Amino acid sequence: MILRCLAGMVLAYAITVAACGSSDDGAGGPSGAGALCGTNGTNQCGSTRQCDVTLGCVECSADDQCPAAEPFCIRGSCETCRSNTDCAAAAPACYPGDHRCRAACTQGSCSGSTPICTATGTCVGCTTAADCPAARPVCDAVTQRCRECEQNSDCPMSQPRCRVREGSCEQCLSNADCGTAAPVCAWGSFRCVPGCTSDAQCAANAPKCNTTSSTCVQCLTNTDCSGATPVCDDAVCVQCENDSQCPTATPRCTNRTCTAG
């Protein structure tokens, strides 16, 4: 059952908050219970990605975590090249938009979202902020593409937080950015939504806050249950999950209830 491992998840939550809930650094870093890697400061990056306190869920944090075919860790992703010196003669130009080696451009050969041919032979979206439109006024030094922001001060009051990796302005990056009416910064949408962040926000009939889903539930572990329903199964206190939890007089666990058989 899903809730059988919630005790471990609660411990993981505490560890993740310590790792991913750093104070605001002015450049989009999370504060309070961060939402960059999961709601309520949880780490929902999965087994193939790791939580970075500024970038969110990433493939890597250093070059040595990348495979030989994509040996460079750039802003949390494993890439083919970092500069032209990493490319072979057949495709000598490292295009910063996707860090792939390609043939060098010539004046007039670039188009679309990367119309500028640089002196190093790469097609880029911008070389300075002057090349960018008002909606995306920042020329990102890493990708040489126009973005909304590189720090919080680039964002409007309606979306005051800069998500550094994507260069996008968001309503929130952590619960600390939200008010009491909608106290949870949702992972993925980065919007402030209703929900719980602690048991104190839950009612008596569902007194425990599942911080992973921001929902109030009856129980998280068996210690939250007592009396005739001592077992927590899928967030509900029940008599049993299996026969071993039943007394001799009613030894069979049927539909989470101990019966005579």
N, C-alpha and C positions, 0 to 999 in steps of 0.2 A: 504493500500500500504506500501511496505517496507520502503520507504523514508519518510513516515509521521512521524516516530519516530526518524529521524536522528538528530533533534535538541537535544533530550535527549541523543543520543549516543555521540554527540560531547561533551556534558557536562561530560558524563561518561568517555570519553577519557581523558579529562583534569584531572579528579579525579584519574583515574587509573595511569596516568603517574606519578603523585605525589606519589602514593602508591607503584607502581611497577618499577619505574625508578630510583632506588637508585644508588649511585656511586659504582664503582667496588671495591669489598672487597678482591680481590685476590683469592677468592675461588669459582669463577664462578658466582658471583652475577651480575645482570644486570647493565648497565650504559646507560645513554641517554634514548631513547625510547626502553624499553626492549621488548624482544620477547618471554619470558618464559610463559606468559599467553595469548598472542595474538599479532598479527603484529602491529607495531607502538605504542607499549605501551598500547594497548587496552586490556580489560579483556574479553576474550572469553571462560572462564572456564565453563560457564553455571550455572544453578541454583543449581546443586548438588555438585559443587566444588568451592573452593575459591582460590584466587591468593596469593601465597607466594612469596616474593621478591627474594628468593634464590632457592626455589624448583620448582616454577611454579604452575600449577593447582594441588591442593591437596584435599583430603577428609577432612583433619583436621589439626589443628595447636596445639591442646591440647587434653589430654585424655577425658575431659568432653564433647567433641564434638563427641565421638564415642559411638556406641550401646553397650549394656551389653554383647552381644556375642563376640564382638571384642573391648575390652575396652581400648586398648593401642594405642596411636597415635605415630607411629614410622616413621619418615621421610615422613610425610604427608599422611600416610595410616593407617586405623584402623586395628589393628592386635589382634590375640588371646592372645599372651604372649610376655613378654619382657625378661624373664629369666625362669629358671627351677622352681623357687618358685611360678610361676603363673600357673603351671601345676598340674594336679591331679595324684594320684599314678598309675592309669591305663596307662597313657601316660606321664611320668614324665620329658621328655626332650623337651625343647623349641628350636627347630631348627632355627638358626638365618637366614637362607636363605629365609624363608617365615613366620617366627614367628608363627609356629603352633606346638602344643604339640604332640609328638609321643613317641613310645617306644624307650628306650635308645639303642644306638648302641653298638656293640662289635667290637673289632679289626677284620678287614676283612669283616665286614658286609656292609660297605659303598662303593659306586661305582658311576660311571658316573661323573657328574659335581661336586659332593660333595664326594670325595673319602676318606677323612680323618675323623676318629672317634676320637673325643676329649675326654679329661678326664671327661668332664661333660656329656658325653653320646650323643653328637650330631654329625651328619654327616655334614661336612663343606667343602668348596672348598679350603680354605687356613687358615693358622694360622699366617703366616708372608708372606712378599713379596717374600721370597725365594721359596714359593710354587707356584708362579704365572709365566706364560709364558711371553715372551717379549712383545707380543701384548697386554696383559692385566697385566701390572706389579705391580699394586697396590692391596694389600689385604685390602678390605673394612672392617673396624672394626665393622660396624653395621650388615652386612649380612654375613661376613666372606666368601665372594666370590671375585674372581679376577676381577678387573675393569681396564678401561683405565686410569682413573684419579680420584683424589680427590680435586685437585686444578689446576689452570691454568698452573703452572710451570711443571706439569706432561705431558702436551700436546705438540705436534710438532708445528712448525711455520705454517704449512698448515692448521691446525685445532687448533688454539691456546686457545680456550675457553673451560673450563670444565663445563659440565652440571651436577651439583652436585648430583641430585637425581638419575640419571641414571648412573653416572660415565663414561660418554662418552665425547670424545673430539669433538668439533664442530667448524665450521668456524666462527660463530657469536652467540651471545646471545642478542645483541641489535643493533640498527642502528649505534651506536657509533663505532662498530667494523667493519663497512663497508665503502667503499670508495664512491666517487661521481658517478662513472659509474654504480654501483649497490648499491644504498644507503639504501635499506630496508632489514632488517634481517627477513626472513620469518618464521613465527610460524610453528612448526611441522618439517620442513626440516632443520631449523637453517643454511640456506645458504643465502648469500648476493644476492639479486635479484633487477632488475630494478623496479622503481615505484616512487611514490611521498611520501614525508613526510610533505609537507607544500604547500600552495597555490602558493608560489613563483616558484615552479617547474612545474606549469601547464601553458598551452597555453591559448590564449584569447578565443578560441571557447569552452574550457572546463576548466574554471578558478579555480574551487574549488577542493581541494584534499580530497577525501574520505579516511581518515586515516585508517579505518577498512580494506579496500580492497587495499589500496595504489594505487588507480586509480584516474585520473583526470576526473571530471564530470562537467556538466553545472551548477548544483545547489545542495545544501544540504537542504536548507529550502526556504520558500517563500521569505525571505528577499534577497535572491540572484537573484530573478527575478523581472522584471519590465515591464512597457509598456503594449503591447498587450498580453503578456504571463506572467502574474504575479504569477502563481502558480507553485510550484516545485512538480512534480509527477515522482517518480522513476528516480530522478537525471536529469530530463529534464524540462525546463520551458515551460508551456502550458497555455492555456486560462482558463481551469477549470478542476476540478475533479468531481464536482456535480453541480446541477442546482442552488444552492444558491450562487454560485460564478459568475453567469451570469447576465447581465443587463436586464432590462425589455424588450427591443427591441428584444433580442435573448435569451430567457429564458431557453432554453434546453441545457444541456451539453451532447454532443454526440461525442464520440471518442476524448474527451478532448478539444473539440471546442464548443463554444457557438453558437447555431443555433436558428432559429425562431420556430423550432418544426418539 
